Amino acid sequence: MLRLGAIFIVFCMVLIAASSGAVLYLLAGLKAAEAMIVAVAVMTGLATYHAVTSRLRDRSDIGSQIADLSRGTGDLGRQVAELGRRTVALEAQGDRIIDSAAERTRSANEAITGELAEVGNLVKQLAETVALHELKFAGAPNFMTAALKEAAPAAVVESAPAVVEAPAAESNHAAMIETVTEALDAGRVDLYLQPIVTLPQRKVRYYEAFTRLRTANGVVVTPAEFLEAAEAGGLMPRIDKLLLFRAVQVVRRLQLKNREIGLFCNLAAATLNDSETFPEILQFMDANRALAPALILEMRQSTLRASGPMENESLAAMRELGFRFCMDQVTDLRMEPRDLGERGIRYVKISAPFLLGEANSHGSDIHAADMSDLLGRFGISLIAERIEGESQVVDLLEYDVRFGQGFLFSQPRPVRAEALRGAPEESTPESTDMPRKVAAGGSGAAF
């Protein structure tokens, strides 16, 4: 476009110069040579005028641009200076806030330490009182035994425990098996979740699923009460099957809110050996293999050590579907992380009291403080469970433990019945009176 304009201007100047020469030749009577000289002079004048005006216009434009650039540079310098002043003010304010928070924290810690010392003294006094009462009551059976020996034959005294206590224990065991069976048949089985948090941020990263039974009277029965009876009565496969089916429903609900949340689900050795229940579980897990990254199967250390060909085959089938495992209830640190990693174990749970106080007294070649780093080299995360005090958290951070679980963060909370809808009715009967309390775990997703 600029070239066309220049050509047009040159054409106009040539036309004006030629016209001037022609007019002088035709009308003024000048000779052709003189008229041509005049035309060339007019052409030169026009070109000179055009060059001068163009140079002046360009100089004016450049000057205005330089002035604008100078003003912009000045504004930028003022803004940078203002930003620096604000940054200094914010840093000073942040330092004051940090100092104030540290002072408040120090004061609160001193107050808590004093209260804990008082509580410790009270507990010590209570323990001494209880010990004194136990010593007083310990002598009562001896006096009763002596009285019985004097009033009755020796055979009666010796046979009394065999006649009374043993049938009572067997009766309680059978009653608990019957209670578990009735709860399973009636669908009085609840799912509880306890959060597993990151340390030191205490952000919920996983949940662990627990089973709770309810009697016909509404009394909640914990695993510590019914687990032994369920194993003796061969009911663990049914319990694990129900737990897995419901855990899948909870995982789906969790995935809608946070794709990074996972769920730990316990699996008993009897379930891995069951020829009827385990194929059904395997088929169900195959249908839900998309949830494998978020569902971790948890087994005891004793179960993994005593696993035979059938258990290993069952675990291998689960591992082929993409599911990974966790080893809990660790009683010693005599383990080979490489072997654990090859078997698909990605998490190891160790109780905080054992890890901090007792682990190094069990003849292990691995120091407890090195456990987290050693497991991490083989892609295994260490989780400290049964954390009940802030002092334990501080010590665990020195051991480089990144995950924690325990009553300090939250106790197990029941899952609402709405989160379990959609489970197979024949395997996961709905409980219409299931508690509706939110399994939030202190700071997690609500169900």
SESEFI-737637 format. One record per residue: y, x, z of N, C-alpha, C in turn; residue in one letter. Coordinates in steps of 0.05 Angstrom, whole numbers, plus 32768, in hexadecimal, padded with zeros to 4 digits. Layout:
# residues N
YXZYXZYXZA...
This chain:
# residues 447
7FE880118000800080008000801980118000M801880278010802F80398011803380477FF6L801D804F7FE88020805C7FCE802C80497FB9R802480317FB98030801D7FA7804E801A7FABL805680197FC5807380177FCB8082802F7FC1G807780477FC48085805F7FBB8087805F7F9CA807180577F8F807280557F71808780417F68I8089802B7F77809D80177F6F80B980227F73F80BE80317F8980D9803C7F8D80E080507F77I80CD80627F7080D180767F5B80D780687F40V80C880537F3B80CC80447F2280E880387F21F80F0802D7F38810B80217F39812180377F35C811D804E7F42813180637F3F8132806D7F22M811B80707F15811A80787EF9812780637EE7V8121804A7EEE812D80347EDE814C80337EE1L815680387EF9817380387EFE8180804F7EEFI817380677EF1817E807F7EE4817F807B7EC6A816980717EBB8167806C7E9D817C80587E95A817E80437EA58192802E7E9E81AE80397E9ES81B4804A7EB281CE80567EB381D380677E9BS81C080787E9381C480897E7B81C780787E62G81B780637E5F81B980517E4881D480447E46A81DE803A7E5D81F8802D7E5D820E80407E54V820E80597E5F8222806D7E57821F80747E3AL820780757E2F8203807D7E13820C80667E00Y8206804E7E07820B80377DF58228802D7DF8L8231802B7E11824B801E7E15826280327E18L825D80487E268272805C7E2B8276806F7E14A826380707E02826580827DEB825E809F7DF0G825080A47E06824880BF7E0C823280C87DF9L822F80E27DF6821A80EC7DE681FF80E97DF5K81EA80EB7DE681CF80E77DF281CA80FC7E07A81D181157E0281CC812A7E1681DC81267E2FA81F5811D7E2C820681187E4381FB81007E53E81F380EB7E4481E880D47E5281CF80DB7E62A81BE80ED7E5681A680F57E6481AC81057E7DM81C081167E7C81C881257E9381D181137EAAI81E180FF7EA281EA80EC7EB681D280DD7EC2V81BF80D67EB181A780C77EBB819780D87ECFA819580F37EC8818681047EDA819581087EF4V81AF81097EF381BF810C7F0B81BC80F37F1DA81BD80DC7F1081B980C37F20819D80C27F2CV818980CB7F1D816E80CC7F28816C80DF7F40M817980F67F3D8178810A7F53818680FF7F6CT819C80F17F6881AB80E67F7F819B80D07F8DG818F80BF7F7D817E80AA7F89816780B67F99L815A80CB7F8E814380D77F9C814C80E57FB6A816380F27FB4816E80FF7FCC817480EA7FE2T818080D57FDA818880BF7FED816E80B37FFAY815A80AF7FE9814180A37FF4813480B78007H813480D18001812780E48013813580E6802EA815080E6802C816080E88045815C80CF8057V815D80B8804B8159809F805B813D809D8066T812980A68057810D80A58062810B80B88079S811680D08077811580E4808D812280D980A6R813A80CC80A3814880C180BA813880AA80C7L812B809A80B6811B808480C18103808E80D0R80F680A280C580DE80AE80D380E680BA80EDD80FD80C880ED810680D58106810C80C0811BR811880AA8113811E80948126810480898131S80F08084812080D78079812980C9808C813DD80C980A6813680BC80B9814880CB80BB8162I80E580B9816280F480BA817A80EE80A3818CG80EC808B818180E58073819180C98075819CS80B68080818C809B80838196809A809781ADQ80A980AD81AB80A980C181C080B580B581D9I80CA80A581D680D6809881ED80C2808581FBA80B4807581EB809F806381F6808A80738205D8081808981F9806D809A8205807780A68220L809080AD8220809B80B98239809C80A3824FS80A4808B824780A58075825B8088806F8265R8074806E825380598069825B804E807F826EG805580988267804C80AE8279805880AC8294T807280A58295807F80A182AF8072808B82C0G806C807482B2805F805E82C08043806682CBD8034807582BA801A807E82C2801C809182DAL802F80A282DA803380B582F0803980A5830AG804A8091830880508081832080388072832AR802880678317800F805983207FFB806B832DQ7FF8808483227FE68097832E7FEF809E834AV800A80A2834D801480A88368800F8092837CA801380798372800F806283847FF1805F838BE7FDF806483787FC38064837D7FBB80798391L7FC68091838F7FC080A683A27FC9809E83BEG7FE1809283C07FEB808A83DA7FD9807583E6R7FD0806183D67FBE804C83E07FA3805883E9R7F99806B83D97F80807883E07F81808683FBT7F97809483FF7F9B80A284197F9D808E842FV7FAB8077842A7FAD8063843F7F9180578446A7F81805184307F67804684357F5580598444L7F568073843D7F468087844B7F4D80888469E7F678087846E7F708088848A7F66806F8499A7F688057848B7F5F803F84987F41803F849CQ7F32804A84887F15804B848B7F0D805D84A2G7F1B807484A57F15808684BC7F1A807884D6D7F30806884D87F36805A84F17F20804584F7R7F17803784E27F02802384E57EE8803084EEI7EE1804684E27EC8805484E97EC9805E8506I7EE0806A850D7EE3807385297EE1805C853DD7EEE804685357EED802F85477ED08024854AS7EC2802285337EA7801885337E95802B8543A7E998045853F7E888058854E7E8D8055856CA7EA6805185747EAD804E85907EA08035859CE7EA1801F858C7E94800685967E7680098597R7E6B801785837E4E801B85847E45802C859CT7E56804085A17E4F805285B87E51804285D2R7E65803185D47E68802285ED7E51800E85F0S7E49800185D97E337FEE85DA7E197FFC85E1A7E14801485D57DFC802385DB7DFA802B85F9N7E11803386047E11803A86207E0B80228631E7E16800A862A7E107FF286397DF37FEB8637A7DE87FEC861F7DCC7FE5861A7DBA7FF98629I7DC1801286287DB1802686367DB080218654T7DC78019865F7DC78013867C7DB67FFA8682G7DB87FE686717DA77FCE86757D8A7FD48673E7D837FE5865F7D677FEC865B7D5C7FFC8673L7D6D800C867F7D65801B86967D5F800886AEA7D717FF486B17D6C7FE086C67D537FD186C1E7D4E7FC986A77D367FBA86A17D1D7FCB86A6V7D1F7FE5869F7D097FF786A57D037FF986C2G7D177FFA86D37D127FFB86F07D057FE186FAN7D0E7FCA86EF7D027FB186F77CE57FAF86EEL7CDF7FB986D57CC47FB886CC7CB27FCB86DDV7CBD7FE186E57CAE7FF486F67CA87FE78711K7CBC7FD9871C7CB77FCC87357CA37FB68732Q7CA47FA7871C7C917F9187177C757F9C8714L7C727FB387067C587FBF87027C4C7FC8871DA7C5D7FD3872E7C537FDC87487C4A7FC48758E7C597FAE87577C527F9687667C387F8A875CT7C347F8987417C1C7F7E87357C047F90873DV7C087FAB873C7BF27FBD87447BEA7FB98761A7BFE7FB487727BF87FAF878E7BE87F958791L7BEF7F8087837BE07F6787847BC47F6A8779H7BC17F7A87647BA67F7F87597B947F8D876DE7BA07FA0877B7B907FAE878F7B877F9B87A5L7B997F8887AC7B927F7587C17B7C7F6287B8K7B7E7F59879F7B6A7F4687957B507F54878DF7B517F6E87887B387F7C87807B237F7B8795A7B2A7F7987AD7B167F7987C37B097F5F87C7G7B147F4987BB7B097F2E87C07AED7F2B87B5A7AE67F33879D7ACB7F3187937AB67F3F87A4P7ABF7F5687AF7AAB7F6587C07AA37F5587D8N7AB87F4887E57AB17F3887FD7AA07F2087F5F7AA57F1487DE7A957EFD87D57A797F0687CFM7A757F1D87C27A5A7F2687BC7A4B7F2C87D5T7A587F3887E97A4A7F3E88027A427F24880FA7A537F10880F7A4C7EF6881C7A357EE9880EA7A347EEB87F37A1E7EDE87E47A047EED87EAL7A067F0887EC79ED7F1787F279E17F10880DK79F37F0A882079E97F03883B79DE7EE6883BE79E97ED4882B79E27EB8882D79CC7EB08819A79C77EC0880479B47EB887EF79A37ED087E7A798D7ECB87D9797C7EE187CF798B7EF287BBP79837F0B87B979907F1E87A6798D7F15878AA79777F08878379737EFF876779887EEC875EA79927EDA877079A67EC7876979C07ED48762V79C87EE8877279E27EF6876D79E07F068753V79CB7F13874D79C87F23873579C67F12871CE79BA7EFB871E79B67EEB870679CD7ED98700S79E17ED6871379F77EC4870F7A077ECA86F6A7A0F7EE386F17A1F7EE986D97A0F7EE386BFP79F57EE886BF79E57EE386A779E37EC586A1A79E37EB586B679DF7E9886B379FA7E8A86ACV7A117E9486B77A2A7E8686B47A3C7E92869FV7A417EAD86A07A557EB9868F7A4C7EBB8672E7A347EC3866C7A2B7EC786517A2C7EAC8641A7A217E96864C7A237E7D863D7A407E758639P7A517E7A864C7A6D7E7386497A7A7E828632A7A747E9C862F7A807EAB86197A757EA185FEA7A5B7E9C85FD7A4F7E9185E57A5B7E7685DEE7A607E6685F27A6B7E4B85EE7A877E4E85E3S7A977E6085ED7AB37E6385E37AB37E6D85C7N7AA07E8085C07A9E7E8A85A57A977E748592H7A837E6485997A7B7E4E85877A917E398585A7AA07E35859B7AB67E2185997ACC7E2B8587A7AD27E4585877AE67E5085757ADD7E4E8558M7AC47E5385527ABA7E5085377ABC7E33852EI7AB67E21853F7AB97E0485397AD67DFD8534E7AE87E0985447B057E0385417B0F7E0E8526T7B067E26851E7B0F7E3185057B047E2084EEV7AEB7E1884EF7ADF7E0784DA7AEE7DED84D7T7AF37DE084EE7B017DC684ED7B1E7DCA84E1E7B2B7DE084E87B467DE484DD7B457DE884BFA7B317DF784B67B2F7DFC84997B287DE2848AL7B167DD284957B0E7DB984887B257DA58488D7B357DA5849D7B4B7D92849F7B657D9C8492A7B667DB484897B7E7DBF847D7B937DC68491G7B8C7DCB84AA7BA07DD284BE7BA27DF184BFR7BAA7DFC84A87BAE7E1984A57BCA7E1E849BV7BD97E2E84A97BF57E3384A37BF87E50849AD7C0C7E5584897C127E7084807C2B7E79848DL7C2A7E9184997C417E9D84A77C487EB78498Y7C627EBD84977C6C7ED5848A7C7C7EE6849EL7C787F00849D7C887F1284AC7C947F278499Q7CAE7F2C849B7CBB7F3E84877CB57F5B848DP7CB57F6A84777CB37F8784787CCD7F91846CI7CDD7FA0847B7CF87FA884747CF97FC5846DV7D0E7FCC845E7D147FE884587D237FF48470T7D1F800E84747D2C801C84897D3E8032847DL7D56803584867D638027849D7D72800E8496P7D728006847C7D837FEF84747D7A7FD4847FQ7D607FD284857D547FBA84907D567FA2847CR7D537FA884637D537F94844E7D377F8B8449K7D327F7184477D177F6784437D0D7F708428V7CF67F7E84287CEA7F88840E7CCF7F7B8409R7CC07F75841E7CA67F68841B7CA27F548432Y7C8E7F4484307C857F3384457C677F378449Y7C5D7F3284617C407F3284667C387F16846EE7C227F0C84617C197EF184667C047EF1847CA7C067EDE848F7BF37EDA84A47BE97EBD84A4F7BD17EBA84AE7BC57E9F84B07BC67E9684CDT7BCE7E7D84D17BCE7E7184EB7BBF7E5684E8R7BAE7E5184FC7B9F7E3784FC7BAB7E258511L7BA87E0B850C7BB17DF785207B9A7DE58528R7B977DE185417B827DCF854B7B8B7DB28547T7B797D9F854D7B807D83854A7B977D7B855DA7B9B7D8A85727BB07D8485857BCA7D92857EN7BCA7DA285687BE37DAF85607BE67DCB856CG7BD27DD5857A7BD47DF085857BD07E058570V7BE27E19856E7BE07E2D85597BCD7E438563V7BBA7E4B85517BA67E5F85587BAC7E778546V7BB07E8F85527BB87EA785447B9F7EB6853BT7BA17EC885277B8A7ED8851E7B7D7EE88535P7B8D7EF185487B817F00855E7B6D7EEF856EA7B707ED5856D7B5F7EC2857B7B477EB9856BE7B4B7EB585517B357EA985417B287EBD852EF7B337ED5852B7B287EE785167B0C7EF0851CL7B067EF785347AEB7F00853B7AD77EE98537E7ADE7ED1853F7ACC7EBA853C7AC97EB4851EA7ADE7EB6850F7ADC7EB084F27ACA7EC484E4A7ACC7EDD84EC7ABA7EF184E07A9D7EED84E7E7A987EE685007A7D7EE085097A727EC784FCA7A837EB384F77A797E9A84EB7A7A7E9B84CCG7A817EB184C07A817EB384A37A977EA38496G7AAD7E9F84A37AC37E8E84997AD97E9E848DL7AD87EB8848E7AEE7EC984837AF27EC58465M7ADD7EC284547AE27EBE84387AF27EA48433P7AEC7E8F84417AFC7E76843E7B197E7A8446R7B1D7E88845C7B397E8D84657B487E9F8452I7B3B7EB484487B497EC684357B4F7EB8841BD7B3C7EA784127B407E9983F97B587E8683FCK7B5A7E7884117B717E6684167B8B7E768418L7B897E8D84267BA17E9D842A7BAB7EA8840FL7B997EB183FE7BA17EBC83E47BAD7EA683D2L7BA17E8E83D27BAB7E7983C17BC77E7183CAF7BCC7E7083E47BE67E6983EE7BFA7E8083EAR7BF17E9883ED7C027EAF83E97C0D7EB083CCA7BFD7EA883B97C067EA8839D7C1D7E94839AV7C1B7E7D83A77C307E6983A57C4A7E7483B1Q7C487E8283C87C5F7E8E83D47C6B7EA483C3V7C5A7EB583B77C647ECA83A67C747EBE838EV7C6A7EA983827C787E9C836C7C937E928376R7C947E87838E7CAE7E7E83987CC17E96839ER7CB67EAB83A87CC67EC383AD7CD17ECF8393L7CC17ECF837E7CC97EDB83657CE17ECD8358Q7CE47EB3835F7CFA7EA483547D157EAD8360L7D147EB983787D2C7EC183867D317EDF8385K7D1C7EEE83857D1F7F0B83857D057F188379N7D087F2483627CF17F3083557CE67F488363R7CF57F5383767CEC7F6C83837CDC7F66839DE7CDC7F4D83A67CCE7F4683BF7CB07F4583BAI7CA07F5183CC7C827F5083CA7C767F4383E3G7C5C7F3E83E17C4E7F3183F77C337F3F83FCL7C2E7F4684167C157F52841E7C037F3C8428F7BEA7F3E84207BD67F2984267BBC7F37842FC7BB27F2F84477B9A7F3C84527B817F338444N7B6D7F4584427B547F3F84367B3E7F4C8447L7B2A7F3C844F7B157F4684607AFE7F518450A7AED7F62845D7AD67F6E84507AC27F598449A7ABF7F4484597AAC7F2F84537AB37F20843AA7ACD7F1F84337AD67F11841B7ACE7F228402T7AD07F3C84047AC87F4D83EE7AAA7F4C83E8L7A9A7F4683FD7A7D7F4583FA7A737F2983F3N7A847F1483F57A7A7EF983F17A757EF483D3D7A5D7EED83CD7A557EE983B17A5F7ECF83A5S7A677EBC83B67A717EA383AC7A907EA283ABE7A9C7EAA83C17AB97EA783C37AC87EBC83B3T7ABF7ED583B47ACE7EEA83A67AD17EE68388F7ABC7EDD837A7AC07ED7835D7AD57EC28358P7AD77EAE836A7AEC7E9A83677B087EA7836BE7B097EB883807B237EC583857B2A7ED7836DI7B177EE683637B1C7EF8834D7B267EE88334L7B197ED2832F7B227EC183187B3E7EB7831CQ7B447EAE83357B5F7EA5833B7B747EBB8338F7B6D7ED383427B807EE983407B847EF28323M7B6F7EF083137B717EF682F77B857EE382E9D7B847ECA82F17B977EB782E57BB37EBC82EEA7BB77ECA83047BD27ED0830F7BD77EEE830FN7BCC7EFC82FC7BD07F1982FC7BEC7F2182F6R7BFD7F0F82EC7C197F1582E87C287F1A8302A7C1C7F1083187C287F1483337C1E7F2D8341L7C0D7F3D83337C017F54833F7C157F68834BA7C2C7F6D833E7C3F7F80834A7C4B7F778365P7C4A7F5C836A7C577F5183827C437F498397A7C297F4B83927C147F4383A67C037F5A83ADL7C047F6383C67BF57F7B83CF7BDF7F7183E2I7BC67F7A83DD7BAF7F7283ED7BAB7F878403L7BA97F7D841B7BA87F8E84337B8D7F8E8440E7B837FA684477B697FA984537B6A7FBE846AM7B577FBC847C7B577FCE84937B4D7FEA848AR7B547FFE84997B4A801984947B2C801A8498Q7B22800C84AC7B05800C84B07AF67FFE8499S7B027FE9848D7AF67FDC84777AF47FEE845ET7B097FFD84597B09800F84427AF680268446L7AF38030845F7AE1804684647AC4803D8462R7ABE8025846B7AA2801B846B7A9B800C8452A7AAD800C843E7AA77FFC84257A8F80098416S7A7E7FF7840E7A67800083FE7A6A7FFA83E0G7A557FFB83D17A577FF783B47A637FDB83ADP7A5B7FC683BB7A657FAC83B57A837FA983BBM7A8C7FB483D27AA87FB383D87AB97FC383C5E7AAF7FDB83BD7ABD7FEC83AA7ABF7FDF838FN7AAA7FD183877AAA7FC3836E7ABF7FAC836EE7AC07F9E83847AD37F8883877AF07F938386S7AF57FA983947B107FB483947B177FBF8378L7B037FCB836A7B087FD4834F7B0F7FBD833CA7B027FA683407B097F8F832F7B257F868334A7B2E7F86834D7B497F7E83547B5D7F938348M7B557FAC834A7B677FC183417B6A7FC08322R7B557FB883147B577FB682F77B6A7F9F82EFE7B6D7F8B83007B807F7582FA7B9D7F7D8300L7BA17F94830B7BBC7F9E83117BC47F9C832EG7BB37F92833F7BBA7F8F835B7BB77FA9836AF7BC87FAD837E7BC87FC5838E7BC27FBE83ABR7BBB7FD283BB7BB17FCD83D67BC27FDC83EBF7BBE7FD284037BCB7FDE841B7BB57FE38430C7BB77FF9843E7BA47FFF84547BB37FFC846EM7BA97FEB84807BB67FE7849A7BA27FEB84B0D7BAB7FE784C97B9B7FEB84E17B8F800884E1Q7BA1801B84DC7B99803784DB7B94804184F8V7B7D804C84FC7B76805785177B7780758519T7B78808385017B7C80A085017B8780A884E7D7B9180C084E57B9E80CA84CD7B8B80DC84BCL7B7280DA84C17B5F80E984B17B5A80DA8496R7B6C80DF84847B6A80D1846A7B7380E48454M7B6980DF843C7B7080EF84257B8280DE8412E7B9C80E584117BAE80D484017BA680D383E3P7B9B80E983D87B9480E883BC7B7E80D383B7R7B6A80D283C97B5580BF83C77B6080A283CAD7B72809E83DC7B7E808483E07B8D807B83C7L7B9C808D83BB7BAB808683A37B98807F838CG7B82808E83897B6F808883747B61806D8378E7B5F806483907B53804A83967B6680338393R7B7F8038838C7B93802383887BA3801C83A0G7BA2802D83B57BB1802783CD7BCD803283CAI7BE1802183CD7BFD802883C97C0D802683E3R7C01801C83F87C0F801984117BFC801F8428Y7C06802C843D7BF7803184557C088028846DV7BFC8017847D7C0A800D84957BFF801A84AEK7C11802584BD7C0A803284D77C1D802784ECI7C11802085037C22801585187C35802A8523S7C4D802285297C62803485327C598043854CA7C4E803685607C46804585787C31805B8572P7C1E805485607C0A806885597C16807F854AF7C28807985377C33808E85267C4580A08536L7C548095854A7C6780A585597C5B80B48571L7C4680A7857D7C3D80B285967C2080BC8597G7C0F80AF85877BF280B4858B7BE580C18572E7BF380C1855C7BE580CA85437BDD80E78545A7BEC80F885527BE6811485527BD1811C8566N7BC7810985757BB3810F85897B9781068580S7B93810085677B7980F7855D7B6C810B854BH7B738124854D7B658139853E7B6B81388520G7B82812F85187B89812D84FB7B96814784F2S7B90814E84D97B9C816584CD7BB9816084C3D7BC0814684C27BDA813E84B87BEC813784CFI7C03814484D07C16813D84E57C24812384DEH7C29811284F27C3480F884ED7C4F80FA84DFA7C5F810E84E57C7A811184D97C78811784BBA7C61812284B27C5E812984967C4F81138486D7C4880FE84947C3780EA84877C4580DC8470M7C5E80D484747C6D80C6845F7C7080D68446S7C7880F084497C7B810184317C6081068423D7C4B810A84337C31811084277C2780F78417L7C2A80E084227C2180C884147C3380C383FBL7C4D80C883FE7C5F80C483E87C5980D583CFG7C4C80EC83D37C4580FD83BC7C3080EF83AAR7C2180DD83B57C0C80CF83A67C1380B283A1F7C2D80AB83A37C368090839D7C2F807C83B2G7C2C808483CB7C25807283E17C3D807183F4I7C45805883FB7C5B8054840E7C50804F842AS7C5D805B843E7C558058845A7C6680428466L7C58802F84737C65801884817C5E801A849FI7C73801B84AF7C6F801B84CC7C707FFF84D6A7C5A7FF584E37C597FDA84ED7C5A7FDA850CE7C5D7FC285167C5E7FBE85337C767FCC8540R7C8D7FCB85327CA57FD7853D7CB37FC2854FI7CB87FCA85677CC37FB8857B7CDC7FC28589E7CE57FDA85837CFC7FE585907D0D7FF6857DG7D277FF785837D3A800785727D3480248573E7D2A802E858A7D24804A858D7D0D80528579S7CFB804085757CE5804685627CF080498546Q7D048038853E7D10803B85247D1D80568520V7D2B805F85347D38807A85327D238090852FV7D0E808F853E7CF980A3853B7CEB80A18520D7CE6808985167CD9808684FC7CEA809084E5L7D04808E84E87D16809984D37D1480B784D2L7D0F80C484E97D0B80E184E97CF080E884DBE7CDD80D584DB7CC480D984CD7CC680D284B0Y7CDE80CA84A77CE280C2848B7CD280A98483D7CCF809784967CC2807D84907CD7806A8484V7CD1805E846E7CE4804E845F7CDF80308461R7CC98027846D7CC4800B84707CBA8005848DF7CC37FEE84987CBB7FE784B37CB57FCA84B5G7CA47FC384C97C9C7FA884CE7C977FA584ECQ7CA07F8E84F77C9B7F8A85137CAD7F74851FG7CA97F6E85387CB97F5985457CD67F618548F7CDD7F7A85467CF97F8285477D097F758530L7CFC7F7385197D0A7F6785027D067F498501F7CED7F4085057CE87F2385057CCA7F1F850CS7CC57F09851A7CA97F02851F7C9F7EF18507Q7C857EED85037C7B7EDD84ED7C867EC084EFP7C8F7EB684D87C9A7E9B84D67C897E8A84C4R7C867E7084C97C767E5F84B87C847E59849EP7C747E5684897C7F7E4F846F7C807E31846DV7C967E2784617C987E0A845E7C837E00844AR7C7C7DE7844E7C677DDB843D7C6F7DD98420A7C8A7DD7841B7C937DD583FF7C8D7DEE83EFE7C8C7E0583FC7C877E1E83EE7C6A7E2083E5A7C587E1083F17C3B7E1283EB7C327DFC83D8L7C447DEC83CE7C3C7DD783BB7C347DE383A1R7C207DD783967C157DE2837D7BFC7DF18380G7BF37DF783997BDA7E05839D7BC37DF28398A7BAB7DFD838F7B947DEC838A7B8D7DDB83A2P7B8A7DC1839E7B857DAF83B47B6A7DB383C0E7B567DB983B07B3C7DBD83BB7B3A7DD683CCE7B4B7DE983C77B4A7E0283D67B607E0683EAS7B777DF983E57B8E7DFC83F67B997DE183FDT7B8C7DD2840F7B957DB884167BB07DB98423P7BC17DA5841C7BDC7DA484267BDC7D9B8443E7BEE7DA584527BF17D9D846E7C0B7D8E8471S7C0A7D7484767C227D6484767C337D6A848FT7C277D7484A47C367D7A84BC7C3B7D9784C0D7C3B7DA784A97C407DC484AB7C5C7DC884B5M7C617DDB84C67C7C7DE184D07C8E7DE884B9P7CA77DDF84BA7CBA7DE384A57CCE7DF984ABR7CC87E0A84BE7CDA7E2084C57CDB7E3484AFK7CF37E3F84AA7CF77E5184947CEC7E6C849AV7CDD7E7884877CD37E93848B7CE77EA78480A7CFD7EAA848E7D137EBA84847D0F7ED7848CA7D027EDD84A27CFE7EF884AB7D187F0684B2G7D2B7EF784BC7D447F0384C47D587F0584ADG7D507F0F84967D637F1184807D547F118466S7D467EFD84607D377EFC84477D3A7EE1843AG7D287EDC84277D297EC284197D1E7EAC8429A7D297E9584267D1F7E7D84357D0C7E6E8423A7CF87E6284307CE47E5484207CE67E368426F
